[in-house]
Amino acid sequence: MKNWLIGLCALLGACATTNSEAQPAPAPSASGTLITIGTSYVLHSPVLGDDRQINVWTPADYGSAENANRRYNVLYVLDGALDQDFQHIAGLGQLGALSWTYEPLIVVGIQTKDRRAELTRRPQDPRHAAEFPQAGGARRFQDFIATEIIPFIDANYRTGEGRALMGESLAGLFVVDTFLHRPELFRDYIAISPSLWWDDQHFARDGGHDLEGRAASNRRLYLAIADEGGATQAGMNRFLGLLEAAPRGSVTWRYSDRSATETHATIYHGAALEALRWLYAMPEQNYGPTPWYYEENGTPPPAH
């Protein structure tokens, strides 16, 4: 009798355990919290005759009481809409603030819509003029940035004296164009895989005229290229020659050759990180070997 009761209790206990384990786990709460990485504006531009999305990321300590009077340098990112390059470059802004390897920056994304129209000058080469009939809006887009975007950011944020312009591909070409023809707009220029093939390598062939008469300045230029080869690499090589021949002190520049490891589709994020580490490095940081082929003013880097 005793053994039978013990067996029955064991059986009931096993059943209870089995039934308990078979019950579904409680469903997670569906009331998630929205993640916000910045502020998005829609500005009407009289210069463009159009509305544009402008996105702004600020460092986490921007709103703190102890930093109430602090001013921050600003990184302006072309192709900076939420569905373009703003979010991953804002992530680099956060990385700088977290790692203290380069200074905290305000990141501003500027939306482009028709990149071939807005980021290029009218080609002088008849073949390119026929192939890209919409081209030629770069000067107007520069005016848009100079007279509308920069004043808006300066009026609404605690901006420092340093401004940088960053872009890749056609946006990189626009960066080079602005560096050559509107150098006063920014202190620092970051051109990643710039489309220097444009207009039969026009900027690479004729840009030296814009550098010849330039007085000593604190302008800095970072260039990087992937495995594009062809006219893109040829244009870059020509442009590097212009920089090497430029009056000493007129520009401080670095060139990062990433053709062995990166494609046009993969170069942007890593090269942008390298540029920020160079331009805005915190004191006493050492990042080890780099793929830089040229150091400031064309001087080869020391062997690692």
C-alpha positions, 0 to 999 in steps of 0.5 A, spaced: 500 500 500 505 504 501 509 503 495 503 504 491 502 511 494 509 513 493 508 511 486 502 514 485 505 521 488 511 520 483 507 519 477 502 525 479 509 529 480 512 528 473 505 529 470 505 536 474 512 537 471 511 536 464 504 540 464 508 546 467 514 545 462 509 545 456 506 552 458 508 557 453 513 563 456 510 569 457 510 574 451 515 580 452 512 586 452 510 590 446 510 597 449 517 598 446 521 605 446 522 609 440 530 610 439 532 617 437 538 619 434 537 626 433 533 631 430 530 632 423 528 638 420 525 640 413 527 646 411 524 650 405 530 653 400 529 659 396 535 658 393 533 651 391 526 652 390 525 646 394 524 643 401 530 639 404 531 634 410 536 636 414 538 631 420 542 633 426 546 629 431 549 632 438 554 629 443 550 626 449 553 631 453 551 637 449 545 638 453 549 637 460 549 643 465 557 643 465 557 643 458 552 649 457 557 654 454 561 649 450 562 649 443 562 644 438 565 643 431 561 641 426 561 635 421 557 637 415 555 630 411 552 630 404 547 625 402 545 626 409 538 624 409 535 618 414 535 613 408 542 616 405 549 616 410 546 620 416 545 615 421 552 611 420 556 617 420 552 619 426 554 613 429 561 615 428 560 621 432 558 617 437 564 613 437 568 619 438 564 621 444 565 614 447 572 612 445 575 619 446 580 618 440 577 624 437 573 630 439 565 630 440 562 633 434 555 636 431 553 632 425 549 635 420 546 631 414 544 635 408 539 631 403 541 631 396 535 628 391 538 629 384 545 627 385 548 628 378 544 635 378 546 638 384 553 635 386 556 637 379 558 642 374 556 643 367 561 639 363 565 642 358 567 635 355 561 635 349 561 627 351 559 628 358 555 634 357 550 630 352 550 624 357 549 628 363 544 633 361 541 635 368 548 636 370 551 643 373 547 645 379 554 645 384 554 652 385 547 653 387 548 647 392 554 651 395 550 657 395 544 653 399 549 650 404 553 657 405 547 662 405 541 657 408 544 651 412 550 653 415 546 660 418 541 655 420 545 651 424 549 656 427 543 660 429 540 654 433 546 650 435 553 652 439 557 651 434 565 652 434 570 655 429 571 649 425 567 646 420 568 640 415 565 637 409 564 630 407 562 626 401 563 620 397 563 618 390 559 624 386 559 627 393 566 627 394 567 630 387 563 636 390 567 636 396 573 637 392 570 642 388 568 646 394 575 646 396 578 648 390 573 654 389 569 656 395 575 654 400 572 659 405 566 655 407 570 650 411 576 648 414 576 641 413 574 637 407 573 629 406 573 626 399 572 619 399 573 615 392 571 622 389 569 621 382 575 625 379 573 622 372 568 627 371 568 631 365 574 628 363 578 629 369 577 636 369 578 638 376 585 634 376 587 637 370 585 644 371 585 645 379 592 647 380 590 654 377 586 654 384 591 652 388 597 657 385 594 663 388 592 661 394 595 664 400 598 660 406 591 657 410 589 652 415 585 648 410 586 641 411 584 635 406 583 628 406 582 623 400 581 616 400 580 611 394 578 604 393 579 599 387 575 603 382 581 604 378 581 606 371 579 614 370 577 615 377 584 612 379 587 616 374 584 623 376 586 621 383 593 621 381 593 627 377 590 631 383 595 628 388 600 631 383 597 638 383 597 637 391 604 636 391 606 642 387 601 647 391 605 652 394 607 650 401 602 651 407 596 652 402 593 646 404 595 640 409 593 633 406 593 626 407 591 620 402 589 614 404 590 608 398 585 603 400 585 599 393 587 593 396 582 592 401 575 596 399 570 597 393 566 603 392 561 600 396 565 598 402 570 604 403 566 610 406 565 608 413 572 606 415 575 611 411 571 616 414 573 614 421 580 614 419 579 622 417 576 624 423 581 620 427 586 625 423 583 631 423 580 631 430 584 627 434 585 627 442 592 628 444 597 623 445 593 618 441 597 612 437 593 608 432 599 604 429 600 603 422 595 606 417 595 605 409 596 613 408 601 613 402 602 621 403 603 625 409 602 632 410 604 636 404 606 630 400 611 627 405 612 620 405 610 617 412 615 614 416 616 606 415 612 602 420 
